[in-house]
């Protein structure tokens, strides 16, 4: 009787899971701990809205959805990971995405930061828990809040390095069980008819083989993905690596859509860069060829009163390529050498790393501006404004209001 019953039971279970993606996620968690690949059919009659790297900016995300005129029962929304950290609204952002995901047309994925934080929170290893505490405290030096700090505050605990993790972490795990269960349910990869969504990147598009891996983190943290020279049959939509880091001359935070290699790179540096933005790619009917781009940021906006010509040559100093030679240090601007070329950069951006001079993100590019253009102001100096126009950063030296 048991031998006859079990195949029928598993067949029924299999059919149930095929038609219920949340049940599938939970069963995958039971068997393999964390899901890797999920599949969905998006169809061709609905808009597909893609965002990534919200990084604890719930209000900015909500504003971007409003800007896109997002309609829950009509649009498909894919959130390509990293909801947590580097922003002031960790719990709000996570709970907002969790609420959105109650709609079957919303597909959230796990990001490398989400995955790291999840493992740290549910770990029973006290050393790992203490490392999570220490790292979260360090985060507060650079960002307004951290996920662990927000969770501790909600249950009335203070985040300190002396925290009794053996006592506090079980309280956190119990209180935030709905959020933990939600994060555990998120796949690393979503494959649809024409697009594969993943936070970091994939080495190939054989998702059956990808699904057999024991380490999904390699798909979540795939640095320099666009520079790997990979090309795909389906489009692959990724976040994780800010698109501006692919720009050697002119800093551009807009999404990159490579139609030749079938790659969409989304990360606008929200939370990671003070001048970053939250990007969205909209595909009418799921058609990448008709892609539209929206973004939102938190920068103040001014209106240009004068015109300005675009500069012909430009240099872009950014994270990973930020070592310079200081020629002359001034009060407001300093003269430097960058890759053998002379530049003027704001003195406030200079810093030293083990005796080597460095400079934070900046370009000497002059924006093309006509009177009436709206510019998002990053910072101002006596000789001009460093601003953003249509996702591109550069200098404007004219009048504004």
C-alpha positions as CSV (number, residue, x, y, z in Angstrom):
1,X,0.0,0.0,0.0
2,X,2.8,2.4,0.9
3,X,4.6,1.8,-2.4
4,X,1.4,2.5,-4.3
5,X,0.6,5.6,-2.2
6,X,3.9,7.4,-2.3
7,X,4.1,7.8,-6.1
8,X,0.6,9.1,-6.2
9,X,1.3,11.5,-3.3
10,X,4.4,12.9,-5.0
11,X,2.7,13.2,-8.3
12,X,-0.1,15.3,-6.6
13,X,2.6,17.3,-4.8
14,X,4.5,17.9,-8.1
15,X,1.3,19.1,-9.8
16,X,0.5,21.4,-6.9
17,X,4.0,22.9,-7.0
18,X,3.9,23.4,-10.8
19,X,0.9,25.6,-10.4
20,X,1.9,27.4,-7.2
21,X,5.2,29.2,-7.4
22,X,5.2,30.1,-3.7
23,X,4.6,26.5,-2.7
24,X,7.5,25.6,-5.0
25,X,9.8,28.0,-3.3
26,X,8.9,26.7,0.2
27,X,9.4,23.0,-0.9
28,X,12.7,23.9,-2.4
29,X,13.7,25.5,0.9
30,X,12.8,22.2,2.7
31,X,14.8,20.1,0.3
32,X,17.7,22.3,-0.7
33,X,17.6,25.2,1.8
34,X,17.5,28.0,-0.8
35,X,15.9,28.2,-4.3
36,X,18.1,28.9,-7.3
37,X,16.0,29.0,-10.5
38,X,12.4,29.7,-10.9
39,X,10.4,29.8,-14.2
40,X,7.5,32.1,-15.3
41,X,5.6,32.8,-18.4
42,X,5.1,36.6,-18.8
43,X,3.1,36.7,-22.1
44,X,3.2,39.5,-24.6
45,X,0.2,41.7,-23.6
46,X,1.5,43.3,-20.4
47,X,4.2,45.8,-19.6
48,X,7.3,44.4,-17.9
49,X,8.8,46.7,-15.3
50,X,12.3,45.9,-14.1
51,X,14.2,47.4,-11.2
52,X,17.2,46.4,-9.1
53,X,19.2,47.5,-6.2
54,X,16.6,49.4,-4.2
55,X,19.0,49.4,-1.2
56,X,16.6,50.4,1.6
57,X,15.1,53.4,-0.3
58,X,11.5,52.5,0.0
59,X,10.1,56.0,-0.7
60,X,12.3,56.4,-3.8
61,X,11.1,53.1,-5.1
62,X,7.5,54.0,-4.4
63,X,8.0,57.3,-6.2
64,X,9.5,55.5,-9.2
65,X,6.5,53.1,-9.4
66,X,4.2,56.1,-9.3
67,X,6.3,57.8,-12.1
68,X,5.9,54.7,-14.2
69,X,2.1,54.6,-13.4
70,X,2.5,51.1,-12.2
71,X,-0.8,49.1,-12.2
72,X,-0.5,46.0,-10.0
73,X,-3.1,43.9,-11.8
74,X,-2.0,44.9,-15.3
75,X,1.8,45.3,-15.1
76,X,4.5,42.7,-14.4
77,X,7.1,43.8,-11.9
78,X,10.5,42.1,-11.6
79,X,12.7,43.2,-8.7
80,X,16.3,42.0,-9.4
81,X,17.6,41.8,-5.9
82,X,19.3,43.9,-3.2
83,X,16.5,45.4,-1.3
84,X,18.6,45.8,1.9
85,X,21.4,48.1,3.3
86,X,23.0,51.3,2.1
87,X,19.8,53.3,2.9
88,X,17.6,54.5,5.7
89,X,14.5,52.3,5.2
90,X,15.6,48.6,5.4
91,X,12.5,47.2,7.0
92,X,10.1,49.5,5.1
93,X,11.6,48.5,1.8
94,X,11.6,44.8,2.6
95,X,8.0,44.9,3.8
96,X,6.9,47.0,0.9
97,X,8.4,44.4,-1.6
98,X,6.9,41.6,0.4
99,X,3.5,43.3,0.2
100,X,3.9,43.9,-3.5
101,X,4.8,40.2,-4.0
102,X,1.4,39.1,-2.8
103,X,0.4,39.9,-6.3
104,X,1.3,37.0,-8.6
105,X,2.5,39.4,-11.2
106,X,5.4,40.5,-9.0
107,X,8.7,38.5,-9.1
108,X,11.3,39.5,-6.5
109,X,14.8,37.9,-6.6
110,X,17.5,37.7,-3.9
111,X,20.6,39.9,-4.2
112,X,24.0,39.3,-2.8
113,X,23.5,41.8,0.0
114,X,20.1,40.3,0.9
115,X,21.6,36.8,0.8
116,X,24.6,37.7,3.0
117,X,22.4,39.4,5.6
118,X,19.9,36.5,5.6
119,X,22.6,33.9,6.2
120,X,24.0,36.1,9.0
121,X,20.7,36.5,10.7
122,X,19.6,32.8,10.7
123,X,23.1,31.5,11.4
124,X,23.6,29.6,14.7
125,X,27.3,30.3,14.6
126,X,28.0,32.9,17.3
127,X,31.2,34.1,15.5
128,X,29.1,34.7,12.4
129,X,26.5,36.6,14.4
130,X,29.2,38.7,16.1
131,X,30.7,39.5,12.7
132,X,27.2,40.6,11.5
133,X,26.9,42.9,14.5
134,X,30.4,44.4,14.0
135,X,29.8,44.9,10.2
136,X,26.3,46.5,10.9
137,X,27.9,49.0,13.3
138,X,30.5,49.9,10.8
139,X,27.8,50.5,8.2
140,X,26.5,53.3,10.4
141,X,29.7,55.2,9.7
142,X,28.8,55.6,6.0
143,X,25.0,55.1,5.8
144,X,22.0,56.4,7.7
145,X,21.0,53.0,9.1
146,X,21.5,49.3,8.8
147,X,19.1,46.4,8.7
148,X,20.3,44.9,12.0
149,X,20.1,48.2,13.7
150,X,16.5,48.7,12.6
151,X,15.5,45.3,13.7
152,X,17.2,45.7,17.1
153,X,15.5,49.1,17.5
154,X,12.1,47.6,16.7
155,X,12.4,44.9,19.5
156,X,13.9,47.4,22.0
157,X,17.5,46.2,21.9
158,X,20.6,48.4,21.4
159,X,23.1,47.4,18.7
160,X,26.5,47.3,20.4
161,X,29.6,45.1,20.0
162,X,28.9,43.9,23.5
163,X,25.5,42.6,22.5
164,X,24.7,39.1,23.9
165,X,24.1,37.4,20.5
166,X,23.1,34.2,22.2
167,X,20.1,36.0,23.8
168,X,19.2,38.6,21.1
169,X,19.4,36.6,17.9
170,X,16.7,34.1,18.8
171,X,14.5,37.1,19.6
172,X,15.2,38.6,16.2
173,X,14.6,35.3,14.4
174,X,11.2,34.9,16.2
175,X,10.0,38.5,15.8
176,X,11.1,38.8,12.1
177,X,10.0,35.3,11.0
178,X,7.7,36.6,8.3
179,X,10.5,38.7,6.7
180,X,13.0,35.8,7.1
181,X,10.6,33.3,5.5
182,X,10.0,35.8,2.6
183,X,13.8,36.2,1.9
184,X,14.3,32.4,2.1
185,X,11.6,32.0,-0.6
186,X,13.3,34.2,-3.1
187,X,15.1,32.5,-6.1
188,X,18.4,33.7,-7.4
189,X,17.3,33.4,-11.1
190,X,14.0,33.9,-12.9
191,X,13.8,32.4,-16.4
192,X,11.0,33.5,-18.7
193,X,10.3,33.1,-22.4
194,X,12.7,35.8,-23.6
195,X,14.6,37.1,-20.5
196,X,16.6,35.6,-17.7
197,X,16.7,37.8,-14.6
198,X,19.5,37.5,-12.0
199,X,21.1,39.9,-9.7
200,X,24.8,39.5,-10.5
201,X,25.1,37.5,-13.7
202,X,25.4,34.0,-15.1
203,X,28.2,32.2,-17.0
204,X,25.8,30.6,-19.5
205,X,22.1,30.3,-20.0
206,X,21.6,26.6,-19.4
207,X,19.4,27.1,-16.3
208,X,19.1,23.3,-15.7
209,X,22.8,23.2,-15.1
210,X,22.7,26.4,-13.1
211,X,20.0,24.9,-10.9
212,X,22.3,22.0,-9.9
213,X,24.9,24.2,-8.3
214,X,25.5,24.1,-4.6
215,X,26.6,27.8,-4.5
216,X,24.0,30.3,-5.7
217,X,26.1,33.2,-4.4
218,X,28.2,33.2,-7.6
219,X,25.1,34.4,-9.5
220,X,24.4,37.1,-7.0
221,X,27.9,38.7,-6.9
222,X,29.2,38.8,-10.4
223,X,31.4,41.9,-10.6
224,X,32.2,43.4,-14.0
225,X,29.6,41.2,-15.6
226,X,29.4,43.3,-18.8
227,X,33.2,43.2,-19.2
228,X,33.3,39.3,-19.3
229,X,32.6,39.3,-23.1
230,X,29.6,37.0,-22.7
231,X,26.7,36.9,-25.2
232,X,23.3,35.1,-24.8
233,X,20.4,33.9,-26.9
234,X,17.9,35.2,-24.4
235,X,18.3,38.6,-22.8
236,X,19.9,38.6,-19.4
237,X,18.8,41.4,-17.0
238,X,21.2,42.1,-14.1
239,X,21.8,44.6,-11.4
240,X,24.6,44.6,-8.8
241,X,27.4,46.5,-10.6
242,X,26.6,50.2,-11.1
243,X,26.5,51.1,-14.8
244,X,28.6,54.2,-14.2
245,X,31.6,51.9,-13.5
246,X,31.5,50.9,-17.1
247,X,32.0,54.5,-18.2
248,X,35.7,55.4,-18.6
249,X,35.1,59.0,-19.8
250,X,31.7,60.4,-19.1
251,X,29.8,59.2,-16.0
252,X,26.4,57.8,-17.0
253,X,24.1,56.2,-14.4
254,X,21.4,55.1,-16.9
255,X,20.7,51.4,-17.7
256,X,22.8,49.8,-20.4
257,X,20.9,47.7,-23.0
258,X,23.3,45.8,-25.2
259,X,21.2,44.5,-28.1
260,X,24.1,42.7,-29.7
261,X,25.0,40.6,-26.6
262,X,21.5,40.5,-25.2
263,X,22.4,42.0,-21.8
264,X,20.5,44.6,-19.7
265,X,22.4,46.2,-16.9
266,X,20.3,48.2,-14.5
267,X,22.1,49.3,-11.3
268,X,22.0,53.1,-11.0
269,X,24.1,53.2,-7.9
270,X,21.2,54.0,-5.6
271,X,22.5,54.1,-2.0
272,X,26.0,53.1,-3.1
273,X,26.7,56.6,-4.6
274,X,25.4,59.8,-3.1
275,X,24.7,61.0,-6.7
276,X,23.2,57.6,-7.7
277,X,19.7,56.9,-8.9
278,X,17.1,54.1,-8.9
279,X,16.6,52.9,-12.5
280,X,13.7,51.2,-14.1
281,X,13.5,49.6,-17.6
282,X,10.0,49.3,-19.0
283,X,9.3,46.7,-21.7
284,X,6.0,47.2,-23.5
285,X,4.6,43.8,-24.1
286,X,7.9,42.4,-22.9
287,X,9.7,43.7,-26.0
288,X,13.3,44.7,-25.3
289,X,13.5,46.5,-28.6
290,X,10.9,48.9,-27.4
291,X,12.5,49.5,-24.0
292,X,11.9,52.7,-22.1
293,X,14.0,54.0,-19.2
294,X,12.9,55.9,-16.1
295,X,14.9,56.9,-13.0
296,X,14.4,58.7,-9.7
297,X,16.9,60.3,-7.3
298,X,16.9,62.5,-4.2
299,X,18.9,65.4,-5.6
300,X,17.6,69.0,-5.6
301,X,16.7,70.3,-9.1
302,X,17.6,73.7,-10.6
303,X,16.8,75.3,-14.0
304,X,19.6,76.5,-16.2
305,X,19.4,80.1,-17.4
306,X,22.4,79.9,-19.8
307,X,23.5,77.6,-22.5
308,X,26.8,75.6,-22.4
309,X,28.7,73.6,-25.0
310,X,29.6,70.0,-24.4
311,X,33.3,69.4,-23.7
312,X,35.2,67.3,-26.3
313,X,37.5,65.4,-24.0
314,X,36.7,64.1,-20.6
315,X,38.1,62.0,-17.8
316,X,36.2,60.0,-15.2
317,X,37.6,59.1,-11.8
318,X,35.6,56.4,-10.0
319,X,35.8,53.6,-7.5
320,X,38.3,51.0,-8.8
321,X,40.2,53.7,-10.8
322,X,40.8,56.5,-8.3
323,X,44.5,56.8,-7.8
324,X,46.0,60.2,-8.8
325,X,49.1,62.3,-8.5
326,X,48.6,65.6,-6.7
327,X,50.3,68.5,-8.5
328,X,48.9,71.5,-6.7
329,X,46.4,71.6,-3.8
330,X,44.0,74.6,-3.8
331,X,41.4,75.7,-1.4
332,X,38.4,74.8,-3.6
333,X,40.0,73.0,-6.6
334,X,43.3,71.1,-7.0
335,X,45.4,70.3,-10.0
336,X,46.1,66.6,-10.4
337,X,47.4,64.0,-12.9
338,X,45.1,61.1,-13.8
339,X,46.4,58.5,-16.3
340,X,49.0,61.1,-17.5
341,X,46.5,63.9,-18.1
342,X,46.0,67.0,-16.1
343,X,42.7,67.6,-14.4
344,X,41.1,70.1,-12.0
345,X,39.1,68.4,-9.2
346,X,37.4,69.6,-6.0
347,X,39.9,69.5,-3.1
348,X,37.2,68.1,-0.8
349,X,37.2,64.9,-2.8
350,X,40.9,64.1,-2.2
351,X,42.0,61.5,0.3
352,X,45.0,59.3,1.0
353,X,45.3,55.5,1.0
354,X,48.5,54.1,2.4
355,X,50.5,57.1,1.1
356,X,48.9,57.1,-2.3
357,X,46.7,60.0,-3.2
358,X,43.1,59.2,-4.3
359,X,40.1,61.1,-5.5
360,X,36.4,60.3,-5.0
361,X,34.1,60.0,-8.0
362,X,34.3,63.0,-10.3
363,X,34.6,64.0,-14.0
364,X,35.8,67.1,-15.8
365,X,33.1,66.6,-18.4
366,X,31.0,69.8,-19.2
367,X,27.4,69.0,-19.8
368,X,25.6,70.2,-23.0
369,X,23.0,72.6,-21.6
370,X,20.4,74.9,-23.1
371,X,18.4,77.5,-21.2
372,X,15.5,75.8,-19.4
373,X,17.2,72.5,-18.9
374,X,16.6,70.9,-15.5
375,X,19.7,69.9,-13.6
376,X,20.0,67.7,-10.5
377,X,22.6,69.3,-8.2
378,X,25.2,67.1,-6.7
379,X,27.3,69.9,-5.2
380,X,28.2,73.5,-5.9
381,X,31.5,75.3,-5.9
382,X,32.4,79.0,-6.6
383,X,33.2,78.3,-10.2
384,X,30.2,76.1,-11.0
385,X,27.8,73.3,-10.3
386,X,28.5,69.6,-10.5
387,X,25.2,68.2,-11.7
388,X,23.3,65.5,-13.5
389,X,21.3,65.8,-16.7
390,X,19.4,62.8,-18.0
391,X,21.5,60.4,-15.9
392,X,24.8,61.9,-17.0
393,X,27.1,63.8,-14.6
394,X,29.3,66.8,-15.4
395,X,29.9,70.5,-14.8
396,X,27.7,73.5,-15.5
397,X,29.2,77.0,-15.1
398,X,26.2,79.1,-16.1
399,X,23.5,80.8,-14.1
400,X,20.6,78.9,-12.7
401,X,17.5,79.3,-10.6
